[in-house]
């Protein structure tokens, strides 16, 4: 039963991340900044890091990024999404494991956003054979800090609610995790 609950929660995290990815792809960006977006789907990656750990978080991130690329971004966007999702998940897990609670989930999220931007620029520079793209990194890091703060804030509130509900269910004798 415990495995079934875990699989259902993981599937829900993937589905929620995919829905957030699709919703975000429909939001018009008021100014043209390639690669700049809110990163709403990263909420699910951070939640999975906190609740289930790095392996499950990588699975959730890879499946979400791949399906999101196929459904909303086109196949050509998959390398960028995957590289950002994998590196940001690893960085968020390392930061969470090593620095939390001294570093809040907001800080963990900001580090994940920075890693995501670096991975996407690295991927773009490989695909386009142009290391000059890294001159765009400061702009992406500023935007990533702002969006990472927002994602961390939402994740922090969500984790508190999830932990409360999970504890409540476990007090009733259900083992959910």
N, C-alpha and C positions, 0 to 999 in steps of 0.2 A: 504494500500500500504506500509505503514511504517513497519508493521509486516512482510510482504513478503520480503522486502529488508533485514531486520534483520535476518530472517530465512535463506535466501540465503547466507548472509555473514557468519553466524554461520556454515552452512553446508560446505561452502568453507574452513573455518578454520579447521574444523574436517578433511576434505579431504586432505588439505595441510599437516596437522599434521600426518595423516596416511601415506601419500606418503613419508614424511621425515623419519618417523619411519621405513618404509620398506627399503628405500634407505640406511639408517644407518645400518640396520641389514645385509646388503650385504658388508659393508666396513670391510675389514680385519683389526684386531687390531694387530700391529706389535709385541707387547709383551703380555703375558698372565696376564691380570689383571681382574679377575672376577668382573662384575658390572661396569667396567669403559667404558664409551662411551661418545660421544659428546653431546648427548641429543638434537639433532636438532629439534625433535618434540616439545620440550618445548618452542620453539619460538612461536608456536601458542597459548600455554597456557598463556605466558606473554602478547602477543598481545591482547588476549581476556580479561585478567585482566584489561588492560589499556582502552580498547574500551568499553567493556560491563559490567565489574564488576565481583564480585566473584561467583554469582550463575551460570551465563552463562559460566564463565571460568571453573567451576567445571564440568558442563555438557560436555563441549568440551574436557576437560582432561580425564574424565571417559570414554566417548565414544571412544576417540582416543586410550587410553591405552588398553581398552578391545578389540577393533577391531585389534589393532596392535599386541596384544598378540595372538589372534586367527590366524591372517594371517601370521605373521612373527616370532613369538617367541614360539608358542606352548601354550597350555592351562596352563601348569605348570608355565609359566612366568607371568600370569595375576595377581596373588596376589602381586608380586613384583612391577610390573608396576603400578597397581592401588594404592598401598600404597604410592609409590613415587610421583605419579601424584597428588593425593589428598592433601598430606601434602605440597608438594612444591607449589601447586596453592594457598593454604590457606596462607602459609608464604609469598609468593610473593604479594598477595593481601594486607595482613597486612602491609608489608613493603612499598608497593606503597601508600596505604592509609595514613599511618602514617609518612612516611619519605621522600616521593617524594615531591619536587625536590631536597631536601638537599642530598638525596641518589639517584644517577642516576639509570636508568634502568639496567645498568651493575651491580651495587651493589644489586639491587632487584633480578636480575638473579642469582648472586653468592649465595645469601641467599636461593633462591629456589633450587639451585643445592645441597647445604649442606643439606637442609631439605629432598630432594629426596634421598640422600645417607643414611641419618639417618633412614628414613622410610623403605628403602629396607633392611638395615642391621637388623632393628628391626623385620621385617617380616621374614627374613631368620633365625634369632635367635629363633623366635617362632616356625617356621616350623621344624627346625632342632634341637630344644631344646639345643641350644649352645650359651650362652652369650659371649663366647670367641671370637665370630666373630667380636665383637666391637673393638678388637685389630687392625683390618683392617681399622677402621674408619679414622685414620690420613692420610693414603694413599689415600682413596677415597675423603677426604676433599681437599687435595692438587690438585688432578685431577679435582674435582668438581669446585674448584676456577678458574682453567684455562679454563675449558669448559664453566663455568657460565659466565666468562668474554666475551668469544666469542659469546655466545648466547645472552647476554645482548647487545653487540655491534650491532649485526645483528638486534635485536629487536628494538633498538633505531633508527637505520636508517630506518627500515620498518615503525615504528610508525610515523616518520616525513613525510614519503611519503604518508602513508594512510591518515593522518590528512590533508595534503595538498589537496589530491584528494577528500576527503569527503567534505572539505570546498568549494572546487571548484564546486562540484555537488550541494551542498546546496545553493550556490550563484545563481545557475541556477534555483532554485526553487524546487529541489528534496530533500525530507527528507529521508535520508538514515539510520539514527540511531534513 
